[in-house]
Amino acid sequence: MHASSVRGRGSPLSTAETTPAGISHASLFLAALRPPLREQFEATPALEARLTQGLAACRAAWTTFSVEPDRFLPYLAERIDDGTLAEEALDPSRLEELYLACACAQGDSQAIASLEARFLTGLGPPLRRLALSDAAIEEATQALREQLFVAHGEERPLVASYSGRGSLGAWVRVIAIRTALKLLRRGQREIPVEEEVLQALPLPEEDPELGLLKRFYRSEFKEAFAEALASLPPRELVVLQQHYLDGLTTYQLGELYRVHQTTVARWLTKARDTLLAQTRETLMQRLRVGDEECESILRLITSHFEITLQFFLDR
C-alpha cells in the first residue's frame, strides 16, 4: 500500500493538496478510461465539478480514512463498462461504495473495519436460512474476510473485483452465501475433478445411443464446453455462477443488479443458448459430424444442463 494513498481522519480534500500539481480530477479520470468511454465522458457537462463533489461526498461518508484522487479516480474509471451513462457511473451511492472498496483493496485497516461493520455483521440471518450452525457461520464469515481482504501472491484481494454494479452489501451477501454453500458441500460426494463430465451424467438405460456418445465424445465435449463457457461476456458468466452454483433466484439476482427478475431470466436464457450454440459449432468443426449426430450430443447436454454447468463452474 502506498503511504500517500490512504490518510486518516481530517485530511483536507482541496485540489491543491490532494491532486498532483496541474492535474485536474477530470484529467485523472479521463486518462484511465478506454478510448470510447473517454470520448463519451469528455462531453459530460461539469465533469470536474461532479468528480470533485463526488470525492467530497465520499470523504463525508467515510470519515475514518481517505483515498487520494490519483488512486481512486483511475480505480473508478477502470470499473465503468462501455455504454454506461455518466448519471449511473457517477451516482453518489456508487462512488461511496467504490471508494470504500478501493481503500479496502489497498489494505487500509479503518476501511476494512468500516466494511465489516456495515456489511458483515448482518450476515447471520441469511446464512442461518442455509441451516448453518453458529460455529459454521463464524467459519464462513472468517473465510469470507480472508477472501475479501487478503491478497495471495500477485492475486489481488477479492474486494478489488467489486465493480459497482449493484450494491456492495448485496455483492458481499452473494460471496458469503457462496462461501457458506461450499462449507455445506464438505463431506458430501462430489464429482471427481478427473472424471469427464459426460461420463458423470446419468442416462436412461433404454438410450444406448447416448451411452456410446458419452464414451466416444466426452473429451471433445469437455474442451468445447469449457471454451464456450470461457467466451461468455463477464456479466453472463457471473450470473450463471450466481444462479446455478450459488442458488440465487431470478428475484434475488434482480435485487442484486437492480433490474426486474424477467430481465435476469432473459440474461440466463441468452447465456444458456449461447453456450449450447457455441459448443455445437465447435463440436461440428472438430468431430466433422453431421447435424443429426451433433444434435444427439447436445440432447444429452441439454437434458442435464444444470449438472453439466455446475461441474464446470465449481472447478
N, C-alpha and C positions, 0 to 999 in steps of 0.2 A: 504494500500500500504506500502510495506517495504521501509524505508527510504534509505536503501542501494541499492535498486533495480534500481532506476532511478536517474540519475545525470544530471546536467545542462551542458551547453557548456564548452568544454575544458577538460573533464575528459579523462585521458590517457587510452589507450587500452592495455597497457603492461600486459602480462600474470601474472607477479608477483603481480600487483596491483589489477587486476580485477578478479582473479581466486583464490578460496580457496587454501591454501598452499598445494603444492604437487599434485594437481588435474589438469590434462590437459583438454583442451577443448574437445578432443576426449572422454575422460573418462566421463565427464559430459553428453555428448551427448549420448554415448552408454548405459550408465546406465539407461537412461529414455526410451530406445527403447524396444519394445516387443521382446522376445527371437528370433523368426525367423528373424526379421529385424536386430537384434543385430548381428547375425552371418553374415548377408549379408554386413552390413556396416563395420564390423571389417576387412573385406577383401578389403575395398575400399583403393586404393593407396593414400598415402599422406593425410589421413583424417584430421590429426591435422593441417596441413598447410592449407587445404581447409577451415576448420572451422575458423581458425584464420584470413585468408584473407577475408572470408565472413563477419566476425564481423567488420573488418576494413572497408569494403565497406559499411556496414550498418551505421557505425558511420560517414562515409564521406557523405552518402546520407542524414542523418538526424542529423544536427549539433546542434540543439537546445535541444536535450535530448539524453539520452542513457540508455540502459538496461544492467544490469550486466550479464555476461556469465552464471552464475549459475542459472539465471532465464530464460534467453532466450533460451539456448540450450535445456533444458528439454521441454520447450514450443514448440520448433521446432520439437523435436523428437516425441512428442505426436500427431503431425499433419501429420505424414507420414504413408501412407497406405501400407499394405502388397503388395509386388511386385513392389513398387516404386523404380526406379533406382536412384543411387546416383546423376547422372547428373541432373535429374529433381528435386530431393529433395533439392539439394544444389545449384540450379540455383541462381545466384546473384539477379536477379529481384524478385524472390520468397522470398529469405531471407530478402530483404529490406522491402517488404510489410508485411511479417510476423513480422518483428522487429517493424514496426510501429504499427501493430495491438496489439502486445504484450504490448507495452508501453501504448497504449490507454486502454487496458483491465485493466492495473494496475492503471488507473486514472490519468496519467500524463497530466497536462494541456497543456504543449507545444506539446506533441504528438497529443492530440485531436485537437489542433489548426492547426497542420500540416495536419491532415487527412481532416479536414473541408475545409481548403484552397485548397487542392489538388483535392478532390472528391465531396464535397457537393456544392461548388459554381457553378458548371456547370450542376446542375440538372434541371434548369429551362426549357431548350428546350425539353428534353424527357418528362417532366411532362406536359408541355403545349400541347403536342400531345394527351394527355388524356382529353383535353378540360377543364382543371382546370384553375380557375381564379388565379390571383396573390396572393390573400388572401388565397386561398386553397393550393397553392404551398407552401406558407410560413407555413401554418398549418401542411402540410405533412412533410416539412423539419424539423420543430421543433419536431414533433412526431418521426421522424427518429433519430434525435440527442438523444432523450431520450432512444429509443430502443438500439442504438449503445453503448452508454456510461454510462448509469445509471444501477447499479445493484439493484435488487429487492430482499431483503431478502438474501437467500442463492443462488439465481439465479444470475449467472454472467452476465455482460453486453453482448449484442448480438455480439459485435465486437470480443469477445473471441471465437466465433464459426467459425470465418473465418479460413479455413483450408489451404489456399494457392493453392487450385485447381482453376485455372482461376485467372484473375487479380482482385486485390482488388477493383479497380474502377468499373469493371463490376458487382462484387458482391454487392457493395453499391447501384448501379443503380437498381438491382433486388429488393433489400429491399425497396428502395424508391418507385418503381413502385407498389410493393405490398401494401405499406402504403397508397399511393395515391388511389389505387383501393378500399381499404376499406373505404376511405372517400367518394368516388363516390357512394358506395353502401348504404351509410347512407340515410335513408329516403325511400329507395326502399323496397319493400316487400321481406322478406327473409323467408325461410322455418323455422318454429319454431323449436328450438332445441329439444323440447319434442316430436315432430311429427316423427313417424317412417319413414325412408327414402322410403321404398317400398310404403307406403301409399301416399307419396307425388308424386310418379311418375305418369305421365299421361298414360292412356291406351286407346286403341281404344275401342269404345263401343261394337264392334262386337266380342270381345275376352273375354267371361265370364270366361274362364278357368284361365286366368291370373288374373282376378279380384278376384277369390277365393284364388289364391296363395298369393296375396297381403294381404288378411285378415288373412289367417291362418299361414303364414310363415314369416311375416315381422320381428318379434322379433328375430327368429333364424337367418334370413339372416343378420340382423344388427350386431349381435355378430360375425357371421362367416366372414363377410366382414371386420369388424374392426380388427379382429385378423389377417386376411390375409394382410391387409394394414400394420399393426404393424410389421409383419415378413419380410417385404421387406428390402433389404440392404439399408443403408442410402442414397447412391447416387441415387438409383432408386426412392426412396420416394421423395427426394428433386426435382428431375427432373419432376416427376409427379406434384408436387405442382407448380413448376415454369411454367409448360405448361398449366395445366388445371385450376389452381386457379389464377395465375398471368398473364396468357395470353401471355407468351413469345412463339415466334415461334421457329421451329426447327433451323432456321437460327440464330436467336438471341442466342439460347442456345448453338449452335455450336461455336459462337464467345466467349461466356462466358467460355466454357470448352476447347476452343482451339482445337476443333475437327470438322470434316465435318458434315453438317446437316444430312446426311444419317446415320451417327453413332448415332446421337441423336434420329433419328427416330427408329433405332433398339433398343435403350435403352427403349424408350416408349412402343414399341410393346412387348418387353420382359417383362416389368413391368406389362403391362395390362394382358398379357397371364398368368403370374404368379399369379396375383390377382384372376382372374377368376378360374384358376385351383385349387388354394388353397381354395377358397370359396366353390367350388363344392365339393371337398373332405370332407371338414368339414360338409357341409350340409348333405351329404350322410351318414356320420357316426352318426350324431346327430339325424336326422329325420328318419333314416332307410328307405329311399325311394329308388326306383329304378332309373335306368339311365334316363328313359323317363320323369318321373316327375321332376327329378333334372334338366334335360335339359330345361324343361319348365320354371323353376325358373330362370335359367341362361339366357334364352332367354329374359326375362324381364330385367335382369340386363344389358345384352349386348346392348340391343336396346336403353337403356338410361344410358350408361356407364358414359358419361361426367357429367350428372346431379348427378348420384349416387356418383361419386368420389368427385365432388365439395362439396357435402353435408358433407362428412366425413373430407375432408382436411380443410374446413373452420370452423370446430368446435373448 
